[in-house]
Amino acid sequence: MSDYATITSEELKARLDAGENIRLIDVREAEEVAHGIIPGAEHIPLGQVPQRLDDIPREEEVIFICRSGYRSGQACEYLTMLGFKQPVNLTGGMLAWAQLP
């Protein structure tokens, strides 16, 4: 069982459609992001997360995105271990996002 929260693509889309200002970080590689990114998401490849901790809010919700939810889950686990309060994993990642109507 993980110590971080998750969100579905449907829940995220509903929140974005409602106009919520949500911090999104896409941890995929540049060549993956080149094929599409959720509007408003910041790109920080997973391998750069340890060097970019100052770019990630420690106290507020941040939703992490990857292709399937695995790498973003790794980012959430790592950040939780470091004391970040609200990392959230997009379950199913961009694969799930792409299935939205």
Secondary structure, 3 states (H helix, E strand, C coil): CCCCEEECHHHHHHHHHCCCCCEEEECCCHHHHCCCCCCCCEECCHHHHHHHHHHCCCCCCEEEECCCCHHHHHHHHHHHHCCCCCEEEECCHHHHHHCCC
